[in-house]
Amino acid sequence: MASTALKTEDEKKEYFDSPEELDKKVTVLAQLIKDSKHFVGFTGAGISTSTGIPDFRSGYNTVLQTGPGCWEKEAQKMPAKKRVIVPFLSAIPSVTHMAFVKLYEEGFLKFLISQNVDGLHRRSGIPPEKLAELHGNANLEKCRKCGKEYLRDFEIGCTHDHVTGRRCTVPGCNGKLYDTIINFGENLPKREIKEGFDNSLKADVVLAMGSSLRVTPAADMPAQTAEKGGKLVIVNLQKTPLDNTAAFVIHGMCDDVMRLLMQKLNLTINPFKLKRLLRMAIIQKNDQKAFIVEGIDSDKTPYSLFTQVEIKLNTGTVILKSEPYIIYLCSAKGTPYYELTENIYEVSVSMQFHANYEEPPLMIQLPLRAVSYTHLRAHETSLHLVCRLLL
């Protein structure tokens, strides 16, 4: 909103520590992290500007390649300067995103709180259970009836009433799906706000990066850590309202700070690798045996990755152009639709991705031992294979 843009030139001014000052501060930060028992990250839009995603409150004359923040641009009502803009779905997680992943993998980072809706933390490899996306995820929709979540590799189409037009596929539910974006004036989601405050209360060190720390109740979380005696370290180009409560403030580009921090910790930042998980399964559905192909996330959340799936069995081919990508292998009475050959299903599955990262079509061909229609007991509802793809 334009009304939330920074008002004065002093507020918009960007500061940069000298190389000597930066080195000194990051050395102290590294030691704080080494000595910490519950280190928490807190991130804002500033960590994603290097990926090509604009922030909200950078001034019109910012040094950032993404140009003035969204609210600044609206408030100034001036033509946008030339800037680099990348859609959420094709943005590549930054050095900062990947550094947080490494810090988690090495046991330093215990939890990550983010105000960002771009989904890059989750995509970079932070487990969903260790992440609170306070303001939602532009790629995630949720059923308010049963709570089931769905990730999409396409634009969900956020609306004022949040209804996406799709329905929950949990058997017996069929509830409406809603986007998860939190608009101004709306309450934060219960789980995220609880996890955020609980971890801020536990934290002995919080690293707040790329946030103006002006939006509450999100900004109250790192403030809480400082108020109870923990160390709050802020990394931001502009001044923030919490500067006076912080242990110290680092003025520098987030990626530059993170590179230096990881050097001090003797850790290597691994480059981003696109990971895609898919499940192929023989399941029991509507009293029939069926073969299903679906994308999933690391926590098994359904993930709409494909635009088309072609399934070839021994005696037939089916092209599916919408979810669910499922074919029935036999009727409710057990009559096969597709014959078995030597007790082997020869399955060939060709998948077309949404290709936001220019993923090429994928073909997987494999033998699956046939599951006997008579031997698959009621409690044995599926035979499945999960593939982890690095693209």
Protein Blocks (a to p, Z undefined) as FASTA:
>chain_A
ZZlpcfbfklmpccdddfklmmmmmmmmmmmmmmpmbdcddddfklmmmnopacfklcfk
bcbfnlpafklmmmnopacdddddddfklpccdfklmmmmmmmmnomambdcdfbfnlmm
mmnopafklcccfkopfkbccdfknopacddfbdebpafkopnoiacfbehklpacddfb
dcehiacdfklmmmmmmmmmmpmbdcdehiahlacfklmmmmmmmmnopacddddfbdcf
klmmpmbdcdddfklmmmmmmmmnopacdddddddddddddddeehiacdddddddfkop
acdfbfbdcdddfkbccddfbdcddddfbdfkopafbdceehiacdddddddeklnopac
dddddddddddfklmcfklmbccddddddZZ
